[in-house]
Structures are given as C-alpha cells and as structure tokens.
Amino acid sequence: MSQPHIVVVGSGWAGFYLAEFLSTTTYRVTIVSPRRTSAYTPLLASAACGLFNFYLAEEPVRSKTRKCRFIKANVLDVDFAAKKVHCAPAFEDDDAVSNEKFALEYDSLVLAPGCIPNTFNTPGVAENALFMKNVSDAMAVRKLLFDLLEKASLPNCPVARKRELLHIAIVGGGPTGVEITAELDDLAHKELHDLYPDVAQYLSISIYDVAPHILGAYDQKLHEYAHAALLRRQIGIETNSRIEKVDPDALFIKDKGRVPYGMLMWVTGNKAVPLVTGLEVRKTDKGLVRILTDSHLRVFKSRTSDEIFDDVFALGDAADIDGASLPTTAEVAVQKAKYLVQFFNSRGSSSGGLAAPLPFTYMEKQLVSYIGSRDGIIAGRGDREGWTGRSAWVAWRSGSVMWTRSWRNRVVILLTWVVNWVFGKEIAKM
C-alpha cells in the first residue's frame, strides 16, 4: 500500500515546520514553494545591520535529514474535485521553463502560501522601495546602505546632497518598522560613526505611518514610551501620513509635499497572493483576504455552506479561523503547524479508531519589540502590566535566537554576539 501524499503549499513559518516534522515514514510529503529557503523573519533586520551573517537568518528546505520532496514552483490553482494542484516552475529568469506547467495529485493538501507586501496601489512603491520579507531583501538593504555612504563620501558631494542620500525613510510603524529603525540607528551611532566619520553625522531615519501612533498593538503607555525614546535619539516620527506617490529619490506626502530619501523601506501591510484570491473557498470579507477554516483548520467549501474539505487545511498568514480571528504572526503560524503535525502523525500511527482531535487553541505569548539603544517594550498579559528597559531588550534578543530551529545556528549567533561585543561588528567586511 502506497503512502498517503501530503502536498504543502509554501515554505514559510508554517510550511517549513510541516516539512521538518511530518512523519515521512507514514506520508509522502511534497513542499511546493517559489523559495528554496525559509526565512527567520524576526532575524532579518539584525542580519541586515551586521549582527550576524545572512545564512543564519534562513534555513534551506532541502536537507540530508529532511526526507520530504521539494519543488520550486508557484501553485496557480487547485482542483478540489480531482485532488490536484496546478503549478508553474518559479524561475523568473527562464520563461521557457516557467511556462512548462504541471499538476500534482494529493491525498491531503495544506495551504500556507503566505502573503506579499501590500503597496496599497501607491504609484512607484513596487519600483523604488525595499521590503523585508526574506534574506535577499536584507542583503539589498545592506548593499544600498553602503552604496549611499560611499556616494556621500565623495569629495564633490555637497552637504545638502549628503543629507538627502543618507535619509532612510521607513514606511510602517509596526514592530517590523520600529525594529529595523532601532537596528539601523544602533549601527549609525556605533560602527558607521567609526567607518564613515565624515558623513555618519548626516544619516537620518524617519518613520511614516498612516495611523495616529506607532506600535498600535501595544497599550498607550508602551507605545508612548517607545515614541518618546525614538524622538530622544533624533528619529523622525511622522504619523497620520498618507504617501501619495514615490519617485526614485523622493516621497510625496499629502499636506507635506516632496520628501527626499536615499533608501525607502516599505514594511506596512500584507496582501493576499494570487492563489488565495482566486480560490473558490470561503474567505474573509474585509481587510486582508484570507482563507477561512473551521477550528480544526479545515477549509470551508463556500461562503454560504458550512461544508468543509476533509483533507484540505489552511494556515499561516493566508488563513484565519472563522469567528476566531488571529494576527498574521510567526507565532500563530508555528502553533497551527504544530497542531497539524500532531494531527497527521497521530492519524498515521493509529492502527485502530482515532478519537476526534480537539480544536486548535492559540496560546498567546507576550509581544516584544526592540526600540534601540538596548531598550525594549513588552506587552502585558492578563493582570500583569507590560514593562520596558534593558530587561525587555534582553527578552527580545534572547527570544530572537530561539526562532531558529537549528542548535548549530543558535550557537553561532551567540558566539557572533560575543565577538561583536568584544571587538565590534566588522560589517564592512560582510
């Protein structure tokens, strides 16, 4: 008897966890994703700013110890009746190969395709902004930063031009935007001050957000603390800002006009991938389009029916539980993936009848953000109030290490931090 075939769409937090822990003695597991690596997104800002090497911020899907099959492709559509996924190879530089479409049959399907950055149809963003979704994005940030510093260091570059080149505009005042701001500010006041003594003084960072305040997921006391701490370090915070368009060297903000920049990072909002928007299943009506599931993560067949697909599941940023919405975070994705792994592996190892699984329950963890200069904020939980300061920074930094699932990587990250603390970052060599 052949092994049941599980097809997992996506190699993000949820998809990679399934690839790691689904029983390959019981199932044939195939991962379909356009990316051959899985990024540890909480580590990208740190890697971009030289706290450790880029390879530590991602994990390859293929591994000698991981017996699943990997296919580098995009899933275009799903034929639920025939139990097939229709795919196209994901090679942007080879149209001939990318047009050779194929189909995969499945016994069980797990949809975890993630999301893409939402530009909100703002003209010029896709062409001119940098994002922070994977290691190649982090590499692009570091490369552009040093290119700008070198341009500003040219003897014929006037001061006004230096200020424009070294203005880093970050659109998005959530945890990602604030954390990349914090890491860049730390870098500017330490390593860059020594490496570029003539121009580091001209580097400035500004956060732009359409919301009335940054870090809206935190209570008022904490987001006001973070706001004040960033202002003390001369970081610009422009809330209630509406970006009307983006040129290669300037933002255009409603009621403010043209704002020059050297680097623009767009870290606000998610958008559904084409697969999700095209599927004929029940989806959310407002905000981010997400596939709706029941409490066992099974996909509903339609908006009007409570029928579910017994062998089709959805999780990660692209999915939500109907009536019990959860945020699009790595923690939620991993907890749902753990739930599905336990379900599949228990079903596969059971020779007799298997009791109906309990519904998924999310175990909320405290939200932690780094705000720079070894300072952080931690949200309260229950009756316990949140707190700030160095202990919050230590909690954030130690928590970020635990995101990587490789003990080898954890050890290397810790050793790198020790070396950086003793000798400083050698970021210019990376």
C-alpha positions in Angstrom: 0.0 0.0 0.0 1.4 3.4 -1.0 2.0 6.2 1.4 -0.7 8.9 1.5 0.6 12.0 -0.2 0.6 15.4 1.6 1.2 18.4 -0.5 2.2 21.5 1.4 2.0 24.9 -0.4 4.5 27.3 0.9 7.8 27.2 2.8 7.3 30.0 5.3 6.9 29.5 9.1 4.0 27.1 8.8 5.2 25.2 5.7 8.7 24.8 6.9 7.6 23.4 10.2 5.4 20.8 8.5 8.4 19.9 6.3 10.5 19.5 9.4 8.2 17.4 11.5 5.6 15.5 9.4 6.3 11.8 9.5 8.0 10.8 6.2 7.8 7.1 7.3 4.0 7.4 7.2 3.5 10.0 4.4 5.0 11.2 1.2 5.5 14.9 1.8 5.9 17.4 -1.0 6.7 21.1 -0.4 5.8 23.4 -3.3 7.2 26.9 -3.0 8.9 29.6 -5.2 11.6 29.9 -2.5 14.0 27.2 -1.6 14.7 28.6 1.8 12.6 29.6 4.8 13.5 33.0 6.3 13.5 33.6 10.0 11.8 37.0 9.6 12.5 38.3 13.2 16.2 38.0 12.4 16.3 39.8 9.1 16.7 43.3 10.5 19.6 42.1 12.7 21.3 40.4 9.8 20.9 43.4 7.5 22.7 45.5 10.2 25.6 43.1 10.7 24.7 41.4 14.0 25.4 38.0 12.3 25.8 36.6 8.8 22.9 36.3 6.4 22.9 32.5 6.2 21.9 32.3 9.9 18.6 34.1 9.1 17.3 31.4 6.8 17.1 27.6 6.5 17.1 25.6 3.3 14.1 23.4 2.7 16.2 20.7 1.3 18.3 18.8 3.9 20.0 15.5 4.3 18.0 14.9 7.4 14.7 16.1 5.9 13.2 13.4 3.7 10.4 15.5 2.1 10.4 16.4 -1.6 10.8 20.0 -2.7 9.5 21.5 -5.9 10.5 25.1 -6.8 7.2 26.3 -8.2 4.1 28.5 -7.8 0.7 26.9 -7.3 -1.6 28.5 -9.7 -4.9 26.8 -8.8 -6.4 23.8 -7.0 -8.9 21.3 -8.5 -10.5 20.2 -5.3 -12.8 17.6 -7.0 -9.8 15.9 -8.8 -7.5 16.5 -5.8 -4.8 18.2 -7.9 -2.8 21.3 -7.6 -1.7 23.1 -10.9 1.7 24.5 -10.8 4.2 26.5 -12.8 8.0 26.4 -12.2 9.3 29.5 -10.4 12.3 30.7 -12.4 11.9 34.4 -13.2 15.0 34.4 -15.5 13.9 31.5 -17.6 10.5 31.9 -19.2 10.7 28.7 -21.2 11.0 26.6 -18.0 8.4 28.7 -16.1 5.8 28.1 -18.9 6.1 24.3 -18.5 3.2 23.8 -16.2 2.4 20.6 -14.4 -0.1 19.1 -11.9 0.4 17.2 -8.6 -2.1 14.8 -7.1 -2.6 14.9 -3.4 -4.4 12.9 -0.7 -4.2 15.8 1.8 -3.5 19.4 0.9 -2.1 22.1 3.3 -2.3 25.7 2.0 0.3 28.0 3.6 1.3 30.3 0.7 1.9 33.3 2.9 1.4 36.9 1.8 3.1 39.5 -0.3 3.8 43.2 0.7 0.8 45.5 0.2 1.7 48.7 -1.6 -1.9 49.9 -1.4 -1.6 50.7 -5.1 0.7 53.6 -4.3 2.4 54.7 -7.5 6.2 54.0 -7.5 6.4 51.8 -4.4 6.9 48.5 -6.2 9.7 50.0 -8.4 11.6 52.0 -5.8 11.0 50.6 -2.3 12.8 47.8 -0.5 10.9 45.3 1.5 11.8 42.9 4.4 10.4 39.5 3.7 13.4 37.4 3.0 17.2 37.3 3.2 17.6 38.7 -0.3 15.7 41.8 0.9 18.0 42.1 3.9 21.0 41.8 1.6 19.6 44.6 -0.6 19.2 46.9 2.4 22.9 46.4 3.5 24.2 46.9 -0.1 22.2 50.0 -0.7 23.2 51.5 2.7 26.9 51.1 1.9 26.5 52.4 -1.6 24.8 55.5 -0.2 27.5 56.1 2.4 30.2 55.8 -0.3 28.3 58.3 -2.6 28.0 60.7 0.3 31.7 60.3 1.0 32.7 61.5 -2.5 34.7 64.8 -2.3 32.4 66.6 -4.7 29.2 65.7 -2.9 27.7 68.8 -1.2 26.2 68.7 2.3 22.6 69.1 1.1 23.1 66.1 -1.2 24.7 64.1 1.6 21.6 64.7 3.8 19.3 63.5 1.0 21.3 60.4 0.2 21.5 59.4 3.9 17.9 59.9 4.7 16.3 56.5 5.4 12.6 56.6 5.1 10.7 53.7 6.7 7.0 53.4 5.9 5.3 51.4 8.6 5.3 52.0 12.3 4.6 48.4 13.4 7.1 46.1 15.1 9.0 45.4 11.9 9.4 49.1 11.0 10.4 50.1 14.5 12.9 47.2 14.9 14.7 47.9 11.6 14.8 51.5 12.7 16.3 50.6 16.0 18.9 48.3 14.4 19.9 50.9 11.8 20.1 53.6 14.5 22.4 51.5 16.7 24.6 50.8 13.6 24.8 54.5 12.8 25.8 55.5 16.3 28.5 52.8 16.6 30.1 51.2 13.6 29.2 53.7 10.9 30.4 56.5 13.1 33.8 54.9 13.1 33.8 53.7 9.5 32.4 56.9 8.0 33.4 59.7 10.4 33.0 62.4 7.8 29.4 61.6 6.7 27.8 59.5 9.5 26.5 62.7 11.1 24.3 63.3 8.1 22.5 59.9 8.4 18.8 60.3 9.5 15.9 57.9 9.9 12.2 58.7 9.7 9.2 56.5 10.3 6.0 57.3 8.3 2.7 55.7 9.2 -0.9 56.4 8.3 -2.0 55.5 11.9 -2.2 58.1 14.7 0.7 56.4 16.5 3.4 53.8 16.1 3.2 50.3 17.6 -0.5 50.2 17.7 -0.6 46.6 19.0 0.7 47.9 22.4 -1.2 49.8 25.0 -1.0 53.6 25.2 1.7 53.7 27.9 4.0 51.5 26.0 3.6 53.0 22.5 4.1 56.5 24.0 7.2 55.3 25.8 8.6 54.0 22.5 7.7 57.2 20.7 9.5 59.3 23.2 12.6 57.1 23.2 12.9 57.2 19.5 12.5 61.0 19.4 15.2 61.4 22.0 17.6 59.7 19.5 16.5 62.2 16.8 14.5 59.7 14.8 11.7 61.3 12.9 8.2 60.0 13.5 5.5 61.2 11.1 2.1 59.7 11.9 -1.1 60.4 10.1 1.0 60.5 7.0 -0.5 59.5 3.6 2.0 58.6 0.9 0.6 59.7 -2.4 3.3 58.5 -4.7 7.0 57.5 -4.7 9.8 58.7 -7.1 13.2 57.1 -7.3 14.6 59.7 -4.8 11.5 61.2 -3.0 8.3 60.5 -1.2 5.2 62.7 -1.8 3.2 63.0 1.3 -0.3 64.6 1.5 -0.2 68.1 3.1 3.6 67.9 3.3 4.8 67.5 -0.3 8.1 66.2 -1.5 10.5 64.5 1.0 13.8 63.3 -0.5 15.3 60.0 0.6 18.2 57.8 -0.2 16.6 54.5 0.9 12.9 53.7 1.2 11.8 50.7 3.1 8.1 49.7 2.8 7.2 47.5 5.8 3.5 48.1 6.2 0.7 45.7 5.4 0.2 42.4 3.7 -1.7 41.4 0.6 -3.0 38.0 -0.5 -1.1 36.1 -3.1 -3.0 35.4 -6.4 -3.6 31.8 -5.4 -5.7 32.8 -2.4 -7.7 35.5 -4.2 -8.5 33.0 -7.0 -9.6 30.0 -4.9 -13.3 29.3 -4.8 -13.5 28.8 -1.0 -14.8 30.8 1.9 -12.7 33.9 2.6 -12.7 37.0 4.7 -14.9 39.9 3.6 -12.8 42.8 4.9 -9.2 43.7 5.1 -6.6 41.2 4.2 -8.1 38.4 2.0 -7.6 35.1 4.0 -8.9 31.6 3.6 -11.4 30.8 6.3 -11.2 27.5 8.2 -13.0 25.8 11.0 -11.4 25.3 14.4 -9.6 22.2 13.1 -8.0 24.3 10.3 -10.1 22.6 7.6 -11.1 24.8 4.7 -14.8 25.7 4.2 -16.1 25.0 0.7 -18.1 28.2 0.2 -19.4 31.3 1.8 -22.9 30.0 2.1 -22.3 26.5 3.2 -20.7 25.0 6.4 -19.4 22.1 4.4 -15.6 21.6 4.7 -13.0 19.8 2.7 -11.9 16.9 5.0 -8.4 16.7 3.5 -7.7 20.4 2.8 -6.2 22.6 5.5 -5.0 26.2 5.6 -2.8 28.1 8.0 -0.2 30.9 8.2 -0.8 34.5 7.1 -3.0 33.4 4.3 -5.6 31.7 6.5 -7.8 32.5 9.6 -10.3 30.7 11.7 -13.9 31.7 11.1 -15.2 33.5 14.1 -11.8 33.4 16.0 -9.5 35.7 14.1 -5.8 35.7 14.9 -3.0 38.0 13.8 -0.6 37.3 11.0 2.4 36.5 13.1 5.1 33.8 13.1 3.9 32.5 16.5 0.4 31.9 15.3 1.7 30.1 12.1 4.0 27.8 14.1 1.4 26.9 16.7 -1.1 26.0 13.9 1.6 24.0 12.2 2.4 22.1 15.4 -1.3 21.3 15.7 -1.5 19.9 12.2 1.7 17.9 12.6 0.3 16.3 15.7 -3.0 15.6 13.9 -1.3 14.0 10.9 1.3 12.0 12.8 -1.3 10.7 15.3 -3.6 9.7 12.4 -0.8 7.9 10.6 0.4 6.0 13.7 -3.0 4.9 14.8 -4.0 1.3 13.7 -7.4 1.4 15.2 -10.0 4.1 15.6 -8.8 7.6 16.3 -10.7 10.0 18.6 -11.8 13.3 17.0 -9.0 15.8 17.6 -9.6 18.7 19.9 -10.0 22.1 18.1 -7.0 24.3 17.7 -6.3 26.6 20.7 -3.9 29.5 20.5 -1.6 30.0 23.4 -0.9 33.7 23.4 2.6 34.9 24.1 3.7 38.3 25.1 4.5 40.8 22.3 8.1 42.1 22.5 9.7 44.8 20.4 13.2 46.3 20.3 13.3 50.1 20.2 17.1 50.7 20.0 19.9 51.5 22.4 19.4 48.3 24.3 15.8 49.3 25.2 12.6 47.4 24.5 9.0 47.1 25.4 7.0 44.0 26.4 3.2 44.0 26.3 1.3 43.0 29.4 -0.8 39.9 29.6 -3.8 39.3 31.8 -3.4 41.2 35.1 0.3 41.7 34.6 1.4 45.1 33.2 3.9 45.5 30.4 7.4 46.7 31.0 10.3 48.5 29.3 14.0 48.9 29.5 17.1 46.7 29.3 15.3 43.6 30.6 12.8 43.9 27.7 15.7 44.2 25.3 17.3 41.0 26.7 14.0 39.2 26.4 13.7 40.3 22.8 17.2 39.4 21.9 17.2 36.0 23.6 13.7 35.3 22.1 15.0 36.1 18.6 17.7 33.4 19.0 15.1 30.8 19.7 13.3 31.4 16.4 16.0 29.5 14.5 15.4 25.8 14.8 19.0 24.8 14.4 21.1 24.4 17.5 24.2 25.0 15.3 22.8 28.3 14.2 21.9 29.3 17.7 25.4 28.6 18.9 26.9 30.6 16.0 24.6 33.5 16.6 25.5 33.6 20.3 29.2 33.4 19.5 28.9 36.2 16.9 27.2 38.4 19.5 30.1 37.8 21.9 32.7 38.6 19.3 30.7 41.7 18.3 30.5 42.8 21.9 34.3 42.4 22.5 35.6 43.6 19.1 32.7 45.4 17.5 31.0 44.5 14.2 33.1 44.1 11.1 30.2 44.9 9.0 32.2 46.4 6.2 33.7 43.0 5.5 30.4 41.2 5.3 
